[in-house]
Amino acid sequence: MLTEARAGNAWLRSGSQVAQQCALRDYGTALDASIKIKNRGRPKVKRRKDAQPSLGYSTRGFSIRNRRLCLP
């Protein structure tokens, strides 16, 4: 579904597919836990004012160029 969405939206194509897949996987895990674990609500979108930025990195998508680590 991500491939189809990227084909139809230029703003999705401009971002890293690895990072988008990771975000979707994390959201799916949170949604699954909200259904299985009692008294847990649905995942909420973080507010930029209230939350610290967080990123999850996988081993894919990294490269080293000019002795610098490039993230996806």
Secondary structure, DSSP 4 states (H G I P E B T S, - for coil): -HHHHHHH-HHHHTS-HHHHHHHHHHHHHHHHHHHHSTT-----PPPTTTS-------SSS-EEETTEEE--
